[in-house]
Every structure is written in C-alpha cells, then in structure tokens.
Amino acid sequence: LTLDTISGTAEMAVPGYALPGGGYDPRRRLADRLSDRAADPTYAQRDPDGIMARGDTAAARSVRLMDSLLVIAFAFLFGALAEGFVRWRRPLLGFGWLALAAGVVVAVTGGLIG
C-alpha cells in the first residue's frame, strides 16, 4: 500500500528496490544508477559548472518570488485589520491595495529579472 502511494513521487519507490520486511535498498539503487551513468557516453560531456549556475539562478529567482509573497501577506493583514477597525477601514484598505500592488511589482520584476 505504501509503495503504491509514494511510487509516483519517490524515485526509489519502485518494486525492484523494496525490501521484504519493508523499506527500500538505497545501496542497490545507487549502484544501479552509477552503472547506468557509466554506460551513458554523454554523461562525461555534461558541464557541471553550467548545471550549478542554472541551479543558483533558479534559487535566487525563487528567493525573490518568496519576497513578493511576504509583501502580499501584508495586503491580507491590512484587509483583515480593516474588518475589525471600522474607523480605520479606508486607510487600512488603502495600505492593503498599496501592499498588493507592491507585491505584484516585486513578483513580476523578481520573476523576470535574473
């Protein structure tokens, strides 16, 4: 049951690597993967520095997009506060719209630049 549940998400969760008492055999999976790579003629031609640079760029982009989420969270905070404080409703909603617009700008520029 567990093997069927996670087989789509865990690379090692395939019937060939399941142990009889439960769990998986990571050493056998690693040995098979290494032998597959050794047999692949294009594996030695890969550029590890280029792969690392693309990963660094993707990580920096994700950090900028998470920053936009923080700004947008303030929009929701101001909206929730506007519901509780009737006297301050208009200024709070104004700050909420401003935070939402700033978050969208940060998301667009952070997601496209870099």
MOPAC internal coordinates of N, CA, C and O (Angstrom, degrees):
PM7 1SCF
backbone

  N    0.0000 0     0.00 0     0.00 0    0    0    0
  C    1.4585 1     0.00 0     0.00 0    1    0    0
  C    1.5372 1   110.46 1     0.00 0    2    1    0
  O    1.2310 1   120.32 1   133.08 1    3    2    1
  N    1.3283 1   117.00 1   -46.92 1    3    2    1
  C    1.4553 1   119.96 1  -179.68 1    5    3    2
  C    1.5109 1   111.05 1   -65.60 1    6    5    3
  O    1.2310 1   120.67 1   139.42 1    7    6    5
  N    1.3311 1   116.32 1   -40.58 1    7    6    5
  C    1.4555 1   121.16 1   179.30 1    9    7    6
  C    1.5232 1   110.24 1   -61.00 1   10    9    7
  O    1.2310 1   120.22 1   137.87 1   11   10    9
  N    1.3115 1   117.19 1   -42.13 1   11   10    9
  C    1.4582 1   120.65 1   178.41 1   13   11   10
  C    1.5273 1   111.56 1   -66.39 1   14   13   11
  O    1.2310 1   120.35 1   145.46 1   15   14   13
  N    1.3167 1   116.94 1   -34.54 1   15   14   13
  C    1.4566 1   121.19 1  -177.16 1   17   15   14
  C    1.5170 1   112.11 1   -69.93 1   18   17   15
  O    1.2310 1   120.05 1   136.04 1   19   18   17
  N    1.3326 1   117.51 1   -43.96 1   19   18   17
  C    1.4642 1   119.26 1  -174.41 1   21   19   18
  C    1.5213 1   113.45 1  -101.40 1   22   21   19
  O    1.2310 1   119.66 1  -176.73 1   23   22   21
  N    1.3031 1   118.25 1     3.27 1   23   22   21
  C    1.4699 1   119.40 1  -176.03 1   25   23   22
  C    1.5230 1   112.27 1   -63.88 1   26   25   23
  O    1.2310 1   119.29 1   153.42 1   27   26   25
  N    1.3183 1   118.95 1   -26.58 1   27   26   25
  C    1.4544 1   120.88 1   178.96 1   29   27   26
  C    1.5131 1   113.97 1   -78.37 1   30   29   27
  O    1.2310 1   120.08 1   161.87 1   31   30   29
  N    1.3318 1   117.44 1   -18.13 1   31   30   29
  C    1.4579 1   119.92 1  -175.62 1   33   31   30
  C    1.5234 1   113.85 1  -112.40 1   34   33   31
  O    1.2310 1   119.69 1   152.06 1   35   34   33
  N    1.3047 1   118.20 1   -27.94 1   35   34   33
  C    1.4643 1   120.76 1  -179.01 1   37   35   34
  C    1.5205 1   109.04 1  -102.97 1   38   37   35
  O    1.2310 1   121.18 1   -56.14 1   39   38   37
  N    1.3127 1   115.35 1   123.86 1   39   38   37
  C    1.4586 1   120.65 1  -175.95 1   41   39   38
  C    1.5309 1   111.61 1   -63.89 1   42   41   39
  O    1.2310 1   120.16 1   147.68 1   43   42   41
  N    1.3144 1   117.29 1   -32.32 1   43   42   41
  C    1.4483 1   120.48 1  -177.58 1   45   43   42
  C    1.5259 1   112.59 1   -83.51 1   46   45   43
  O    1.2310 1   119.85 1   166.15 1   47   46   45
  N    1.3145 1   117.89 1   -13.85 1   47   46   45
  C    1.4560 1   121.43 1  -175.48 1   49   47   46
  C    1.5261 1   111.32 1   -81.46 1   50   49   47
  O    1.2310 1   121.37 1  -115.73 1   51   50   49
  N    1.3056 1   114.98 1    64.27 1   51   50   49
  C    1.4582 1   120.93 1   175.35 1   53   51   50
  C    1.5217 1   107.19 1  -120.84 1   54   53   51
  O    1.2310 1   119.39 1   -27.49 1   55   54   53
  N    1.3166 1   118.77 1   152.51 1   55   54   53
  C    1.4676 1   120.41 1  -173.65 1   57   55   54
  C    1.5321 1   114.47 1   -55.79 1   58   57   55
  O    1.2310 1   119.35 1   150.50 1   59   58   57
  N    1.3115 1   118.85 1   -29.50 1   59   58   57
  C    1.4617 1   120.43 1  -177.53 1   61   59   58
  C    1.5133 1   114.18 1   -67.97 1   62   61   59
  O    1.2310 1   119.50 1   162.33 1   63   62   61
  N    1.3365 1   118.56 1   -17.67 1   63   62   61
  C    1.4544 1   121.25 1  -176.96 1   65   63   62
  C    1.5200 1   112.80 1  -114.26 1   66   65   63
  O    1.2310 1   119.93 1  -174.53 1   67   66   65
  N    1.3005 1   117.73 1     5.47 1   67   66   65
  C    1.4642 1   121.20 1   178.23 1   69   67   66
  C    1.5282 1   109.36 1   -77.27 1   70   69   67
  O    1.2310 1   120.99 1   -42.18 1   71   70   69
  N    1.3205 1   115.71 1   137.82 1   71   70   69
  C    1.4588 1   121.42 1   177.21 1   73   71   70
  C    1.5174 1   109.38 1   -88.48 1   74   73   71
  O    1.2310 1   119.80 1   -29.80 1   75   74   73
  N    1.3333 1   117.98 1   150.20 1   75   74   73
  C    1.4738 1   120.12 1  -177.16 1   77   75   74
  C    1.5274 1   113.92 1   -60.29 1   78   77   75
  O    1.2310 1   119.59 1   143.88 1   79   78   77
  N    1.3333 1   118.39 1   -36.12 1   79   78   77
  C    1.4549 1   120.89 1  -178.36 1   81   79   78
  C    1.5129 1   113.63 1   -86.81 1   82   81   79
  O    1.2310 1   120.03 1  -176.85 1   83   82   81
  N    1.3135 1   117.55 1     3.15 1   83   82   81
  C    1.4572 1   121.90 1  -177.23 1   85   83   82
  C    1.5105 1   110.48 1   109.67 1   86   85   83
  O    1.2310 1   119.92 1   -28.08 1   87   86   85
  N    1.2685 1   117.75 1   151.92 1   87   86   85
  C    1.4556 1   123.00 1  -178.55 1   89   87   86
  C    1.5198 1   111.48 1    92.28 1   90   89   87
  O    1.2310 1   121.17 1    12.15 1   91   90   89
  N    1.3311 1   115.37 1  -167.85 1   91   90   89
  C    1.4542 1   121.38 1  -175.52 1   93   91   90
  C    1.5132 1   109.99 1  -134.15 1   94   93   91
  O    1.2310 1   120.65 1   -16.15 1   95   94   93
  N    1.3143 1   116.35 1   163.85 1   95   94   93
  C    1.4541 1   122.61 1   179.88 1   97   95   94
  C    1.5257 1   108.95 1  -107.39 1   98   97   95
  O    1.2310 1   119.66 1   -90.73 1   99   98   97
  N    1.3281 1   118.25 1    89.27 1   99   98   97
  C    1.4640 1   120.15 1  -175.60 1  101   99   98
  C    1.5292 1   112.69 1   -68.00 1  102  101   99
  O    1.2310 1   119.65 1   150.04 1  103  102  101
  N    1.3347 1   118.28 1   -29.96 1  103  102  101
  C    1.4680 1   119.54 1   179.73 1  105  103  102
  C    1.5188 1   111.22 1   -65.35 1  106  105  103
  O    1.2310 1   120.34 1   137.72 1  107  106  105
  N    1.3137 1   116.95 1   -42.28 1  107  106  105
  C    1.4636 1   119.72 1   178.40 1  109  107  106
  C    1.5217 1   111.43 1   -67.19 1  110  109  107
  O    1.2310 1   120.42 1   141.47 1  111  110  109
  N    1.3309 1   116.80 1   -38.53 1  111  110  109
  C    1.4652 1   120.68 1   177.73 1  113  111  110
  C    1.5276 1   110.57 1   -63.95 1  114  113  111
  O    1.2310 1   120.07 1   136.43 1  115  114  113
  N    1.3312 1   117.47 1   -43.57 1  115  114  113
  C    1.4451 1   121.36 1   179.19 1  117  115  114
  C    1.5278 1   111.18 1   -64.71 1  118  117  115
  O    1.2310 1   120.44 1   137.85 1  119  118  117
  N    1.3173 1   116.77 1   -42.15 1  119  118  117
  C    1.4701 1   119.82 1   178.21 1  121  119  118
  C    1.5196 1   111.03 1   -61.49 1  122  121  119
  O    1.2310 1   120.17 1   139.01 1  123  122  121
  N    1.3247 1   117.28 1   -40.99 1  123  122  121
  C    1.4669 1   120.64 1   178.44 1  125  123  122
  C    1.5272 1   111.10 1   -65.51 1  126  125  123
  O    1.2310 1   120.46 1   138.30 1  127  126  125
  N    1.3203 1   116.73 1   -41.70 1  127  126  125
  C    1.4667 1   120.08 1   179.46 1  129  127  126
  C    1.5258 1   111.52 1   -64.83 1  130  129  127
  O    1.2310 1   120.30 1   139.39 1  131  130  129
  N    1.3298 1   117.03 1   -40.61 1  131  130  129
  C    1.4560 1   120.46 1   179.49 1  133  131  130
  C    1.5240 1   111.38 1   -66.51 1  134  133  131
  O    1.2310 1   120.24 1   141.89 1  135  134  133
  N    1.3205 1   117.14 1   -38.11 1  135  134  133
  C    1.4661 1   118.95 1   178.09 1  137  135  134
  C    1.5285 1   110.62 1   -69.85 1  138  137  135
  O    1.2310 1   119.99 1   146.50 1  139  138  137
  N    1.3237 1   117.62 1   -33.50 1  139  138  137
  C    1.4686 1   120.60 1   175.40 1  141  139  138
  C    1.5198 1   110.76 1   -64.24 1  142  141  139
  O    1.2310 1   120.56 1   138.55 1  143  142  141
  N    1.3285 1   116.54 1   -41.45 1  143  142  141
  C    1.4603 1   120.28 1   179.49 1  145  143  142
  C    1.5262 1   111.78 1   -67.87 1  146  145  143
  O    1.2310 1   120.56 1   142.32 1  147  146  145
  N    1.3154 1   116.54 1   -37.68 1  147  146  145
  C    1.4610 1   119.98 1   179.81 1  149  147  146
  C    1.5293 1   110.66 1   -65.38 1  150  149  147
  O    1.2310 1   120.68 1   148.48 1  151  150  149
  N    1.3333 1   116.31 1   -31.52 1  151  150  149
  C    1.4650 1   120.11 1  -179.57 1  153  151  150
  C    1.5338 1   112.23 1   -81.56 1  154  153  151
  O    1.2310 1   120.02 1   166.30 1  155  154  153
  N    1.3233 1   117.57 1   -13.70 1  155  154  153
  C    1.4617 1   121.67 1  -177.51 1  157  155  154
  C    1.5240 1   109.74 1   -84.70 1  158  157  155
  O    1.2310 1   119.36 1   -64.92 1  159  158  157
  N    1.3362 1   118.83 1   115.08 1  159  158  157
  C    1.4739 1   119.89 1  -177.64 1  161  159  158
  C    1.5287 1   113.36 1   -70.25 1  162  161  159
  O    1.2310 1   119.30 1   157.37 1  163  162  161
  N    1.3243 1   118.95 1   -22.63 1  163  162  161
  C    1.4631 1   120.72 1  -179.12 1  165  163  162
  C    1.5236 1   112.29 1   -83.89 1  166  165  163
  O    1.2310 1   120.17 1   169.29 1  167  166  165
  N    1.3337 1   117.29 1   -10.71 1  167  166  165
  C    1.4654 1   119.58 1  -176.39 1  169  167  166
  C    1.5273 1   111.84 1   -64.38 1  170  169  167
  O    1.2310 1   119.77 1   141.02 1  171  170  169
  N    1.3054 1   118.04 1   -38.98 1  171  170  169
  C    1.4661 1   121.15 1  -179.37 1  173  171  170
  C    1.5221 1   112.10 1   -70.93 1  174  173  171
  O    1.2310 1   119.81 1   161.08 1  175  174  173
  N    1.3193 1   117.97 1   -18.92 1  175  174  173
  C    1.4640 1   121.70 1  -178.19 1  177  175  174
  C    1.5215 1   113.17 1   -88.78 1  178  177  175
  O    1.2310 1   119.78 1   176.70 1  179  178  177
  N    1.3058 1   118.02 1    -3.30 1  179  178  177
  C    1.4620 1   120.89 1  -179.24 1  181  179  178
  C    1.5190 1   110.73 1   -71.07 1  182  181  179
  O    1.2310 1   121.18 1   -28.15 1  183  182  181
  N    1.3101 1   115.35 1   151.85 1  183  182  181
  C    1.4608 1   122.32 1  -178.22 1  185  183  182
  C    1.5271 1   109.18 1  -102.89 1  186  185  183
  O    1.2310 1   119.40 1   -80.74 1  187  186  185
  N    1.3285 1   118.76 1    99.26 1  187  186  185
  C    1.4638 1   119.61 1  -177.43 1  189  187  186
  C    1.5296 1   112.91 1   -65.99 1  190  189  187
  O    1.2310 1   120.17 1   148.78 1  191  190  189
  N    1.3375 1   117.27 1   -31.22 1  191  190  189
  C    1.4699 1   119.25 1   178.84 1  193  191  190
  C    1.5250 1   111.08 1   -68.67 1  194  193  191
  O    1.2310 1   120.71 1   141.93 1  195  194  193
  N    1.3274 1   116.25 1   -38.07 1  195  194  193
  C    1.4627 1   119.81 1   177.10 1  197  195  194
  C    1.5129 1   111.85 1   -66.94 1  198  197  195
  O    1.2310 1   120.65 1   140.61 1  199  198  197
  N    1.3195 1   116.36 1   -39.39 1  199  198  197
  C    1.4656 1   120.62 1   178.05 1  201  199  198
  C    1.5303 1   109.62 1   -64.48 1  202  201  199
  O    1.2310 1   120.57 1   137.93 1  203  202  201
  N    1.3312 1   116.51 1   -42.07 1  203  202  201
  C    1.4646 1   120.82 1   179.15 1  205  203  202
  C    1.5283 1   110.80 1   -65.57 1  206  205  203
  O    1.2310 1   120.16 1   140.30 1  207  206  205
  N    1.3238 1   117.30 1   -39.70 1  207  206  205
  C    1.4673 1   120.75 1   179.50 1  209  207  206
  C    1.5272 1   110.77 1   -64.74 1  210  209  207
  O    1.2310 1   120.34 1   138.59 1  211  210  209
  N    1.3327 1   116.95 1   -41.41 1  211  210  209
  C    1.4771 1   119.34 1   177.04 1  213  211  210
  C    1.5227 1   110.88 1   -63.84 1  214  213  211
  O    1.2310 1   120.28 1   142.03 1  215  214  213
  N    1.3312 1   117.08 1   -37.97 1  215  214  213
  C    1.4624 1   120.23 1   177.23 1  217  215  214
  C    1.5125 1   112.16 1   -66.17 1  218  217  215
  O    1.2310 1   120.31 1   140.12 1  219  218  217
  N    1.3263 1   117.02 1   -39.88 1  219  218  217
  C    1.4695 1   120.82 1   177.56 1  221  219  218
  C    1.5241 1   111.28 1   -64.40 1  222  221  219
  O    1.2310 1   120.81 1   139.84 1  223  222  221
  N    1.3404 1   116.05 1   -40.16 1  223  222  221
  C    1.4639 1   120.13 1   178.27 1  225  223  222
  C    1.5236 1   110.67 1   -64.23 1  226  225  223
  O    1.2310 1   120.63 1   137.14 1  227  226  225
  N    1.3226 1   116.40 1   -42.86 1  227  226  225
  C    1.4728 1   120.14 1   179.12 1  229  227  226
  C    1.5237 1   110.81 1   -65.32 1  230  229  227
  O    1.2310 1   120.15 1   141.76 1  231  230  229
  N    1.3296 1   117.31 1   -38.24 1  231  230  229
  C    1.4663 1   120.29 1   179.32 1  233  231  230
  C    1.5266 1   110.96 1   -66.38 1  234  233  231
  O    1.2310 1   120.40 1   138.29 1  235  234  233
  N    1.3296 1   116.84 1   -41.71 1  235  234  233
  C    1.4673 1   119.87 1   178.45 1  237  235  234
  C    1.5230 1   110.98 1   -64.43 1  238  237  235
  O    1.2310 1   120.58 1   141.19 1  239  238  237
  N    1.3210 1   116.49 1   -38.81 1  239  238  237
  C    1.4684 1   120.22 1   178.66 1  241  239  238
  C    1.5258 1   110.55 1   -64.90 1  242  241  239
  O    1.2310 1   120.36 1   139.12 1  243  242  241
  N    1.3332 1   116.93 1   -40.88 1  243  242  241
  C    1.4566 1   119.19 1   180.00 1  245  243  242
  C    1.5270 1   111.71 1   -66.14 1  246  245  243
  O    1.2310 1   120.36 1   145.70 1  247  246  245
  N    1.3244 1   116.92 1   -34.30 1  247  246  245
  C    1.4665 1   119.97 1   176.61 1  249  247  246
  C    1.5287 1   110.42 1   -64.55 1  250  249  247
  O    1.2310 1   120.55 1   137.11 1  251  250  249
  N    1.3361 1   116.55 1   -42.89 1  251  250  249
  C    1.4748 1   119.42 1   178.55 1  253  251  250
  C    1.5259 1   111.15 1   -64.56 1  254  253  251
  O    1.2310 1   120.09 1   141.87 1  255  254  253
  N    1.3152 1   117.43 1   -38.13 1  255  254  253
  C    1.4647 1   119.22 1   178.66 1  257  255  254
  C    1.5288 1   111.31 1   -68.99 1  258  257  255
  O    1.2310 1   120.09 1   145.89 1  259  258  257
  N    1.3193 1   117.43 1   -34.11 1  259  258  257
  C    1.4651 1   119.62 1   176.08 1  261  259  258
  C    1.5306 1   110.70 1   -68.49 1  262  261  259
  O    1.2310 1   120.46 1   147.11 1  263  262  261
  N    1.3259 1   116.72 1   -32.89 1  263  262  261
  C    1.4652 1   119.63 1   174.83 1  265  263  262
  C    1.5280 1   110.76 1   -60.65 1  266  265  263
  O    1.2310 1   120.61 1   141.47 1  267  266  265
  N    1.3234 1   116.43 1   -38.53 1  267  266  265
  C    1.4614 1   118.97 1   178.77 1  269  267  266
  C    1.5278 1   110.80 1   -66.11 1  270  269  267
  O    1.2310 1   120.17 1   147.03 1  271  270  269
  N    1.3137 1   117.28 1   -32.97 1  271  270  269
  C    1.4628 1   119.81 1   176.98 1  273  271  270
  C    1.5178 1   111.75 1   -64.14 1  274  273  271
  O    1.2310 1   120.65 1   143.34 1  275  274  273
  N    1.3227 1   116.35 1   -36.66 1  275  274  273
  C    1.4596 1   119.81 1   177.90 1  277  275  274
  C    1.5199 1   110.78 1   -63.42 1  278  277  275
  O    1.2310 1   120.62 1   137.28 1  279  278  277
  N    1.3176 1   116.42 1   -42.72 1  279  278  277
  C    1.4694 1   120.39 1   179.19 1  281  279  278
  C    1.5305 1   110.09 1   -65.35 1  282  281  279
  O    1.2310 1   120.17 1   138.06 1  283  282  281
  N    1.3198 1   117.28 1   -41.94 1  283  282  281
  C    1.4686 1   120.76 1  -179.99 1  285  283  282
  C    1.5284 1   110.85 1   -67.14 1  286  285  283
  O    1.2310 1   119.94 1   150.44 1  287  286  285
  N    1.3246 1   117.72 1   -29.56 1  287  286  285
  C    1.4685 1   120.37 1   177.15 1  289  287  286
  C    1.5270 1   110.89 1   -62.37 1  290  289  287
  O    1.2310 1   120.41 1   147.50 1  291  290  289
  N    1.3270 1   116.83 1   -32.50 1  291  290  289
  C    1.4624 1   119.32 1   176.41 1  293  291  290
  C    1.5274 1   111.09 1   -66.10 1  294  293  291
  O    1.2310 1   119.92 1   148.35 1  295  294  293
  N    1.3117 1   117.76 1   -31.65 1  295  294  293
  C    1.4677 1   120.34 1   176.16 1  297  295  294
  C    1.5243 1   110.18 1   -62.11 1  298  297  295
  O    1.2310 1   120.69 1   136.66 1  299  298  297
  N    1.3308 1   116.28 1   -43.34 1  299  298  297
  C    1.4603 1   119.48 1   177.81 1  301  299  298
  C    1.5239 1   111.52 1   -67.36 1  302  301  299
  O    1.2310 1   120.40 1   143.48 1  303  302  301
  N    1.3180 1   116.84 1   -36.52 1  303  302  301
  C    1.4585 1   120.28 1   177.68 1  305  303  302
  C    1.5302 1   110.87 1   -62.76 1  306  305  303
  O    1.2310 1   120.56 1   132.86 1  307  306  305
  N    1.3260 1   116.54 1   -47.14 1  307  306  305
  C    1.4689 1   119.54 1   179.06 1  309  307  306
  C    1.5264 1   111.38 1   -63.39 1  310  309  307
  O    1.2310 1   120.22 1   142.92 1  311  310  309
  N    1.3292 1   117.19 1   -37.08 1  311  310  309
  C    1.4653 1   120.13 1   177.26 1  313  311  310
  C    1.5146 1   112.03 1   -64.44 1  314  313  311
  O    1.2310 1   120.62 1   139.09 1  315  314  313
  N    1.3349 1   116.43 1   -40.91 1  315  314  313
  C    1.4693 1   119.96 1   178.45 1  317  315  314
  C    1.5312 1   110.95 1   -67.52 1  318  317  315
  O    1.2310 1   120.41 1   140.92 1  319  318  317
  N    1.3101 1   116.83 1   -39.08 1  319  318  317
  C    1.4650 1   119.71 1   178.22 1  321  319  318
  C    1.5255 1   111.48 1   -67.00 1  322  321  319
  O    1.2310 1   120.50 1   147.50 1  323  322  321
  N    1.3259 1   116.66 1   -32.50 1  323  322  321
  C    1.4675 1   120.30 1   179.28 1  325  323  322
  C    1.5171 1   111.39 1   -65.35 1  326  325  323
  O    1.2310 1   120.37 1   151.35 1  327  326  325
  N    1.3159 1   116.89 1   -28.65 1  327  326  325
  C    1.4662 1   119.80 1   178.01 1  329  327  326
  C    1.5260 1   111.51 1   -70.46 1  330  329  327
  O    1.2310 1   120.37 1   148.57 1  331  330  329
  N    1.3159 1   116.89 1   -31.43 1  331  330  329
  C    1.4632 1   120.07 1  -176.27 1  333  331  330
  C    1.5120 1   114.49 1   -90.74 1  334  333  331
  O    1.2310 1   120.09 1   154.13 1  335  334  333
  N    1.3097 1   117.44 1   -25.87 1  335  334  333
  C    1.4673 1   121.10 1  -176.72 1  337  335  334
  C    1.5222 1   109.12 1  -117.39 1  338  337  335
  O    1.2310 1   121.47 1   -86.70 1  339  338  337
  N    1.3343 1   114.80 1    93.30 1  339  338  337
  C    1.4606 1   120.73 1  -175.05 1  341  339  338
  C    1.5244 1   111.14 1   -63.70 1  342  341  339
  O    1.2310 1   120.34 1   141.85 1  343  342  341
  N    1.3121 1   116.96 1   -38.15 1  343  342  341
  C    1.4575 1   120.35 1  -177.45 1  345  343  342
  C    1.5295 1   111.46 1   -64.41 1  346  345  343
  O    1.2310 1   120.03 1   146.86 1  347  346  345
  N    1.3221 1   117.56 1   -33.14 1  347  346  345
  C    1.4626 1   122.64 1  -177.66 1  349  347  346
  C    1.5206 1   112.52 1  -101.15 1  350  349  347
  O    1.2310 1   120.47 1  -164.77 1  351  350  349
  N    1.3224 1   116.71 1    15.23 1  351  350  349
  C    1.4611 1   120.07 1  -172.97 1  353  351  350
  C    1.5316 1   112.80 1   -60.19 1  354  353  351
  O    1.2310 1   119.60 1   129.97 1  355  354  353
  N    1.3110 1   118.37 1   -50.03 1  355  354  353
  C    1.4701 1   120.15 1  -177.04 1  357  355  354
  C    1.5313 1   113.01 1   -62.07 1  358  357  355
  O    1.2310 1   119.44 1   131.10 1  359  358  357
  N    1.3385 1   118.67 1   -48.90 1  359  358  357
  C    1.4725 1   117.26 1   178.19 1  361  359  358
  C    1.5321 1   112.62 1   -62.21 1  362  361  359
  O    1.2310 1   120.61 1   140.19 1  363  362  361
  N    1.3409 1   116.44 1   -39.81 1  363  362  361
  C    1.4670 1   118.92 1   179.96 1  365  363  362
  C    1.5261 1   111.67 1   -65.06 1  366  365  363
  O    1.2310 1   120.72 1   138.79 1  367  366  365
  N    1.3282 1   116.23 1   -41.21 1  367  366  365
  C    1.4669 1   118.54 1   177.11 1  369  367  366
  C    1.5241 1   111.26 1   -66.41 1  370  369  367
  O    1.2310 1   120.49 1   144.68 1  371  370  369
  N    1.3277 1   116.67 1   -35.32 1  371  370  369
  C    1.4662 1   119.54 1   175.61 1  373  371  370
  C    1.5272 1   111.45 1   -63.03 1  374  373  371
  O    1.2310 1   120.88 1   135.38 1  375  374  373
  N    1.3412 1   115.92 1   -44.62 1  375  374  373
  C    1.4650 1   118.88 1   176.93 1  377  375  374
  C    1.5318 1   111.11 1   -64.27 1  378  377  375
  O    1.2310 1   121.13 1   145.27 1  379  378  377
  N    1.3327 1   115.45 1   -34.73 1  379  378  377
  C    1.4670 1   119.26 1   178.19 1  381  379  378
  C    1.5171 1   112.12 1   -64.08 1  382  381  379
  O    1.2310 1   120.97 1   134.82 1  383  382  381
  N    1.3304 1   115.75 1   -45.18 1  383  382  381
  C    1.4678 1   119.23 1   178.12 1  385  383  382
  C    1.5289 1   111.06 1   -65.17 1  386  385  383
  O    1.2310 1   120.82 1   141.90 1  387  386  385
  N    1.3263 1   116.04 1   -38.10 1  387  386  385
  C    1.4619 1   120.07 1   177.87 1  389  387  386
  C    1.5364 1   110.65 1   -63.89 1  390  389  387
  O    1.2310 1   120.22 1   136.80 1  391  390  389
  N    1.3249 1   117.19 1   -43.20 1  391  390  389
  C    1.4630 1   120.98 1   178.65 1  393  391  390
  C    1.5271 1   110.85 1   -65.87 1  394  393  391
  O    1.2310 1   120.42 1   141.97 1  395  394  393
  N    1.3252 1   116.80 1   -38.03 1  395  394  393
  C    1.4609 1   119.83 1   178.27 1  397  395  394
  C    1.5241 1   110.78 1   -64.76 1  398  397  395
  O    1.2310 1   120.39 1   136.02 1  399  398  397
  N    1.3162 1   116.85 1   -43.98 1  399  398  397
  C    1.4668 1   120.39 1   178.62 1  401  399  398
  C    1.5233 1   110.91 1   -64.29 1  402  401  399
  O    1.2310 1   120.43 1   137.82 1  403  402  401
  N    1.3279 1   116.78 1   -42.18 1  403  402  401
  C    1.4716 1   120.23 1   178.14 1  405  403  402
  C    1.5203 1   110.70 1   -63.55 1  406  405  403
  O    1.2310 1   120.24 1   141.17 1  407  406  405
  N    1.3187 1   117.14 1   -38.83 1  407  406  405
  C    1.4617 1   120.20 1   178.25 1  409  407  406
  C    1.5055 1   112.41 1   -65.33 1  410  409  407
  O    1.2310 1   120.43 1   140.90 1  411  410  409
  N    1.3035 1   116.78 1   -39.10 1  411  410  409
  C    1.4606 1   120.30 1   177.69 1  413  411  410
  C    1.5285 1   110.61 1   -65.90 1  414  413  411
  O    1.2310 1   120.67 1   139.00 1  415  414  413
  N    1.3380 1   116.33 1   -41.00 1  415  414  413
  C    1.4711 1   119.78 1   177.97 1  417  415  414
  C    1.5287 1   110.26 1   -62.88 1  418  417  415
  O    1.2310 1   120.51 1   135.72 1  419  418  417
  N    1.3285 1   116.63 1   -44.28 1  419  418  417
  C    1.4603 1   120.41 1   179.14 1  421  419  418
  C    1.5295 1   110.48 1   -63.60 1  422  421  419
  O    1.2310 1   120.37 1   139.89 1  423  422  421
  N    1.3340 1   116.89 1   -40.11 1  423  422  421
  C    1.4686 1   120.00 1   179.31 1  425  423  422
  C    1.5136 1   112.01 1   -65.20 1  426  425  423
  O    1.2310 1   120.61 1   136.34 1  427  426  425
  N    1.3142 1   116.45 1   -43.66 1  427  426  425
  C    1.4723 1   120.02 1  -177.72 1  429  427  426
  C    1.5265 1   110.04 1   -69.04 1  430  429  427
  O    1.2310 1   120.33 1   131.86 1  431  430  429
  N    1.3230 1   116.97 1   -48.14 1  431  430  429
  C    1.4656 1   118.48 1  -178.81 1  433  431  430
  C    1.5172 1   111.26 1   -71.52 1  434  433  431
  O    1.2310 1   119.81 1   142.90 1  435  434  433
  N    1.3109 1   117.97 1   -37.10 1  435  434  433
  C    1.4601 1   120.46 1   178.55 1  437  435  434
  C    1.5070 1   112.78 1   -70.64 1  438  437  435
  O    1.2310 1   120.04 1   149.70 1  439  438  437
  N    1.3082 1   117.53 1   -30.30 1  439  438  437
  C    1.4488 1   120.37 1   179.93 1  441  439  438
  C    1.5032 1   113.69 1   -83.01 1  442  441  439
  O    1.2310 1   120.32 1   155.33 1  443  442  441
  N    1.3299 1   116.99 1   -24.67 1  443  442  441
  C    1.4537 1   119.31 1  -176.97 1  445  443  442
  C    1.5187 1   113.49 1   -99.49 1  446  445  443
  O    1.2310 1   120.56 1   150.39 1  447  446  445
  N    1.3082 1   116.54 1   -29.61 1  447  446  445
  C    1.4600 1   119.28 1  -177.98 1  449  447  446
  C    1.5238 1   108.43 1   -89.60 1  450  449  447
  O    1.2310 1   120.78 1   -44.51 1  451  450  449
  N    1.2948 1   116.12 1   135.49 1  451  450  449
  C    1.4577 1   120.51 1   176.92 1  453  451  450
  C    1.4395 1   110.17 1    98.72 1  454  453  451
  O    1.2310 1   120.10 1   180.00 1  455  454  453

